[in-house]
Amino acid sequence: MLLLLAALAAACSDDGGDGMPPSDISSAAAAPSPTGTLTPPPTLTPSTAPTPTEPVLTETPVGGPAQVIRYGDTSRKVVAFTFDAGSDAGYTAMILDTLSANGVRVSFGMTGKWAETYPGLLERIVSEGHTLINHTDGHKSFTGNSTGTDGLSEAARRDELNRTEQIVNDLTGATTRPYFRPPYGDFDESVNVDIGALGYTYNVMWAVDSRGWTGIPAAQIAQRCIDLAEPGAIYVFHVGLASEDGPALQSIIDGLRAQAYEITDLPGVLE
Ligand SMILES: [Zn+2]
């Protein structure tokens, strides 16, 4: 049990690089949400082009529980890279330069707070063809498992996701749907239900953690990311300075390509 807890704690610090402090959850005690009045007919497919003028707050479920994914298509030598952005700008510009120089498109897990703080970097991410993952607004644990806090209510979870989607959409016109990345990797079935209802079809976990957040040097990060390659694997990295994932990136790309792996974003391994 202790081992399990230790492992969980380690895994959950996925956010060593991007983790915002799990600040107060007072907003979790959210105001009662409007129920059942004048809700539009259910939309079965989340729109890829949300209309900013229309309030995104809705009680109408648009989908069943999200699917937890760690791999995409395992029949091909292809891997998906995901970079979480939740605290400092860190190595984001370097990461974008490296990706661009190598013709690689990836997915970025974005908090609303980060997007608001670094709109120029967000615009670059989108304009250079990368895709986005909703990493919530304030990086609170939805279940409280890793933070010793109460979990968020359904209304608070919805608010976290909608705020980030609104910010990203206002700034770039892009959407974070249908991808959700749980802060600290914390989720349970109620989270899958709540996010699925908002059009987040995929709860994006990972098969390979660079573990850059533990402070290991870039060469060690690169070696592990190359050694752990598997068809369809989803990788998690962080943009923040606390992790040397950025400086390790070129070596990782070189090493995976030497093994004939294609590197892509989430749509690239899921479609
Ligand atoms: Zn995070």
Boltz pocket constraint, residues with backbone or C-beta under 6 A from the ligand:
constraints:
  - pocket:
      binder: B
      contacts: [[A, 14], [A, 15], [A, 18], [A, 19], [A, 84], [A, 86], [A, 135], [A, 139], [A, 182], [A, 183], [A, 184]]
      max_distance: 6.0
